[in-house]
Amino acid sequence: MNLIDRAKRILLQPRETWHTIEAEAADVAGLYTRYLMVLAAIPAVCGFIGMSLVGTGAFGISVRVPLVAGLVNMVVSYVLSLVGVFVLALIVDALAPTFGGQKNSIQALKLAVYASTAALLGGVFTLLPALAVLGLLAALYSVYLLYTGLPVLMRNAPEKTLAYTAVVLVAAIVMGVVIGAVASLVLPGSALLGGAPAVSISTPGGKLAIDTAGLEAAGQKMEEAARQMEQAQKNQDPAALAAATGNAAAAAAGMLGGGQAIAAQSLKAALPEQLADMARMGFDVQDGAALGLPTSQASAHYSNGQREARLEITDMGGLGQVAMLAMGVQGEREDQDSAEKTWQEGGRTLHQSYQKDGSRAEFKAVLKNGILVSIDADQMDIRAVRGLMSQVNLSALEGLQRKGKS
């Protein structure tokens, strides 16, 4: 049964579908690569689009998460959702005997994965932040799916299902807080951003390539991390549990694939010495890493004493593979003071935004190979800024190749 059919059936016919799932052979890698990883991308990517491209606001004030921060948050939420579902399965399995059920780690993982379907699909509402509250209703339906699946997969006493569900939810909330704390230690914010300044980027374009062999290998690492987590839980060893959770997060991050980032020095070569009549006043070149996935960037500041512009070129490496899921977004909006537009052209994703009084303008391009290029300027209109972009050799950047995963 394919992913779409399974999702439809678990949502529309949960009681019957749980019996089908209970009888199916499954493993960790298959549940992740063929189902969970796809659905988990929905809230992560839609949240990125909603908060970083669409934005939220009221009374004439619009707020957006900076795009590079949005990308990093997207990947963090994606990875933690993969780990969170796995931890939920551990909780379900550990509590089974308490409620007259049978411990079975793979059945518990099936339950956690498929019960999450409604909540993950509900992530589509984050495309429009004003509708994000509707995602809570979808999450409540996932609670119902959990309730209907427990007695089938974990074989607990039916009369104890409500209590079982309630305890699992409470434990999951507590564990979610613990995972967040562990993640903040294992994956500190400074490491996520590589110590780099904020970067303004657009939704990536190009094709999304998934390395199936890499996913299977990452799935095996996830299984090993699972055994470590279970052993740490049995031994009541918080340090070992934290380490195992970090290994699980690293394995989940590895599922994103994408190869190494292009060397920052190669990106630097595309920074012109001059843009229009503005000289390059300085540059910043950095190689970094986010969640173990390489990233690189080169940026430069230009000025003629009256006008200023900033050019940034970023390669997100493996991050770009997830970001490219957002490539299809297009649209435009305008009010009396400003305008913006996102569109596809020649295989690239382009985005422009500007103030109509000419006080600020920004133009961004996501190239066919996923490299992100952005120019923003003060005291310049959008036509002039687009002219600046024409002085950057985008074709040469598109010709750069990434190395395979190390």
Secondary structure, DSSP 8 states (H G I E B T S, - for coil): --HHHHHHHHHHSHHHHHHHHHHS---HHHHIIIIIHHHHHHHHHHHHIIIIII-EEETTEEE---HHHHHHHHHHHHHHHHHHHHHHHHHHHHHGGGGT----HHHHHHHHHHHTHHHHHGGGGGGSGGGTTHHHHHHHHHHHHHHHHHHHHT---GGGHHHHHHHHHHHHHHHHHHHHHHHHHHS-HHHHHTT----------S-----HHHHHHHHHHHHHHHHHHHHHHHHT-HHHHHHHHHHHHHHHHHTT-------HHHHHTTS-SEETTEEEEEEEEEEEEETTEEEEEEEEEEE-SS-EEEEEEEE-THHHHHHGGGTT--EEEE-SSEEEEEEEETTEEEEEEEETTSSEEEEEEE-TTS-EEEEEEES--HHHHHHHHTTS-HHHHHT-------
